[in-house]
């Protein structure tokens, strides 16, 4: 981004990768810490309410709190792979990511608008969208049309980016900053669980940043 907060002109690009002044590295660990903290808080509330039942103060005002089962606390679905992310600088040119697609790291200085795209898009711009809290659902180009239609419907939700990506290890891969989940199809219930937990979730390096007003016109 430019100093005035607006995306620069992305029509031109230089062949050499140029590093923009780096921001503090963002580790992918915070979302795991956030889950642990949430469970501890919920457990503390349950313990406090249980302890209150043993009190024998006749003047006490009854607490109208519903005990919360720690099992109901939000958590990522099974099978999520954590990917360590240690840098998130703005760069020009291609970036080699450890995973397909990338789930964090250096990226383009402008993000791609969230929504559904029938054709492949810039990986570096998509990673920038992840930095803003988006979930990127990548699918194999030969995925059956019925499943693609379901993904198109999911892309209508805010902070959801859906694009085809070549060389995926699974039929569908859901990605957030520092996290990924390989799926055998759209009907896997973990896809909606991934969206619910990670869309603008605790892993987001730049909470409050948009997934609009960037580049790209979703269909």
C-alpha positions in Angstrom: 0.0 0.0 0.0 1.0 3.6 -0.5 1.5 6.0 2.4 -1.9 7.4 2.0 -3.5 4.0 2.5 -4.7 3.4 -1.1 -3.5 0.5 -3.3 -0.9 1.6 -5.8 -1.4 1.2 -9.6 -1.0 -2.5 -10.2 -1.1 -2.3 -13.9 2.7 -2.3 -14.2 5.3 -4.5 -12.5 9.0 -4.7 -12.5 10.7 -8.0 -13.3 12.8 -7.9 -10.1 11.3 -8.6 -6.7 11.4 -5.5 -4.6 10.9 -5.6 -0.9 8.8 -2.9 0.7 9.7 -1.9 4.3 8.8 -5.0 6.3 6.3 -5.1 9.1 6.8 -7.2 12.2 6.8 -10.9 11.4 3.5 -12.6 12.0 3.6 -16.2 13.4 0.8 -18.6 12.7 0.8 -19.7 16.3 -1.7 -17.1 17.7 -4.8 -18.9 16.5 -3.7 -22.0 18.5 -3.0 -19.9 21.5 -6.4 -18.2 21.1 -8.2 -21.6 21.2 -6.3 -22.6 24.4 -7.2 -19.3 26.0 -10.8 -19.6 25.1 -11.0 -23.1 26.6 -9.4 -21.9 29.8 -11.8 -19.0 30.1 -14.8 -21.2 29.5 -13.6 -23.7 32.0 -13.1 -20.9 34.6 -16.6 -19.7 34.1 -18.0 -23.1 34.6 -15.9 -23.6 37.8 -16.9 -20.2 39.1 -20.6 -20.9 38.6 -20.3 -24.4 40.1 -18.5 -22.9 43.2 -21.3 -20.3 43.5 -23.8 -23.1 44.0 -22.1 -24.1 47.2 -22.4 -20.7 48.8 -24.9 -20.3 51.6 -25.4 -16.5 51.5 -29.2 -15.9 51.8 -28.8 -12.3 50.7 -26.9 -13.1 47.5 -28.6 -12.2 44.2 -29.0 -15.3 42.0 -26.6 -15.3 39.0 -28.5 -15.8 35.8 -25.6 -17.3 33.9 -25.9 -20.5 31.8 -22.9 -22.8 32.3 -21.0 -23.3 29.1 -19.6 -26.7 28.2 -15.9 -26.3 27.2 -16.7 -28.8 24.4 -18.9 -26.1 22.8 -16.1 -23.6 22.6 -15.1 -22.7 19.0 -12.1 -24.7 17.7 -10.8 -25.5 14.3 -11.9 -28.8 12.6 -9.9 -31.9 12.7 -7.1 -32.2 10.2 -6.0 -28.6 10.0 -2.3 -28.2 9.2 -0.5 -25.4 10.8 2.1 -23.7 8.6 4.7 -21.4 10.3 4.7 -17.9 8.8 7.6 -15.7 9.8 7.4 -12.8 7.3 4.8 -10.8 5.5 6.5 -8.1 3.5 5.0 -6.5 0.4 7.0 -7.6 -2.7 6.8 -7.3 -6.5 7.1 -10.4 -8.6 6.5 -14.1 -7.9 6.8 -15.6 -4.4 7.7 -19.3 -3.8 5.4 -20.6 -1.1 5.9 -23.8 0.9 2.4 -25.0 0.2 0.0 -25.0 -2.7 -1.6 -22.6 -2.5 0.3 -20.3 -0.2 -1.1 -19.6 3.3 1.1 -16.7 4.3 4.4 -15.0 3.8 5.5 -12.2 1.5 2.8 -11.1 -0.9 1.7 -8.5 -3.4 1.0 -5.0 -2.1 -2.6 -5.1 -3.2 -5.1 -7.8 -2.3 -7.7 -9.5 -4.5 -11.3 -8.9 -3.8 -13.1 -11.8 -2.2 -15.7 -13.7 -4.2 -15.8 -16.4 -6.8 -13.5 -16.5 -9.8 -13.8 -19.2 -12.6 -10.2 -18.7 -13.6 -6.9 -18.8 -11.7 -5.8 -15.6 -9.9 -2.6 -14.1 -8.5 -1.4 -16.2 -5.6 0.5 -13.3 -4.1 -2.6 -11.1 -4.2 -4.7 -13.9 -2.7 -2.2 -14.3 0.2 -2.7 -10.6 0.9 -6.4 -11.3 1.2 -5.6 -14.0 3.8 -3.7 -11.4 5.8 -7.0 -9.5 6.0 -8.8 -12.5 7.5 -10.2 -14.1 4.3 -10.5 -17.8 3.8 -9.3 -19.0 0.4 -11.0 -22.1 -1.0 -9.0 -23.5 -3.9 -10.4 -26.3 -6.1 -9.0 -28.5 -8.9 -9.9 -27.1 -12.3 -11.5 -30.5 -13.2 -13.8 -30.5 -10.1 -17.3 -31.6 -11.1 -19.6 -28.7 -12.1 -22.0 -29.4 -9.3 -19.4 -29.0 -6.6 -18.1 -25.8 -8.3 -21.6 -24.4 -8.1 -21.7 -25.2 -4.3 -18.4 -23.3 -3.9 -19.8 -20.4 -5.9 -22.6 -20.2 -3.4 -20.1 -20.2 -0.5 -18.2 -17.4 -2.1 -21.2 -15.1 -1.6 -20.3 -15.1 2.1 -18.0 -12.2 3.2 -14.3 -12.8 3.4 -14.5 -15.9 1.3 -12.3 -16.3 -1.8 -12.9 -19.2 -4.3 -10.6 -19.9 -7.2 -9.3 -22.8 -9.2 -5.7 -23.7 -8.6 -3.5 -26.2 -10.5 -1.5 -29.0 -8.8 -3.6 -29.2 -5.7 -3.0 -32.2 -3.4 -6.7 -32.6 -2.9 -9.9 -31.8 -4.7 -10.4 -28.8 -2.4 -8.0 -27.0 -0.1 -9.3 -24.4 2.4 -6.6 -21.9 3.5 -6.3 -19.2 6.1 -3.2 -17.3 7.2 -1.0 -20.0 8.6 -3.5 -22.8 8.3 -4.8 -25.2 5.6 -7.1 -28.2 5.3 -7.2 -30.7 2.4 -10.6 -32.1 1.5 -11.8 -34.8 -0.9 -14.8 -32.7 -1.9 -17.2 -29.9 -1.1 -19.5 -32.2 0.9 -17.0 -32.6 3.7 -18.6 -30.9 6.8 -15.2 -29.7 7.9 -15.3 -27.1 5.1 -18.0 -25.1 6.7 -16.3 -25.6 10.1 -13.1 -24.2 8.7 -15.0 -21.2 7.3 -16.7 -20.6 10.6 -13.6 -20.7 12.7 -11.0 -19.0 10.4 -12.9 -16.3 8.5 -11.7 -13.2 10.3 -10.5 -15.5 13.0 -7.8 -15.3 15.6 -5.0 -16.0 13.1 -5.8 -12.7 11.2 -2.6 -10.5 11.1 -4.6 -7.4 10.1 -8.1 -7.6 11.7 -10.5 -5.0 10.4 -8.8 -4.8 7.0 -11.2 -5.2 4.0 -11.5 -7.9 1.3 -13.0 -5.4 -1.1 -11.6 -2.3 -2.8 -8.7 -4.3 -4.0 -8.3 -5.7 -7.5 -10.3 -8.3 -9.4 -14.0 -8.6 -10.4 -15.6 -11.8 -9.0 -18.3 -13.3 -11.0 
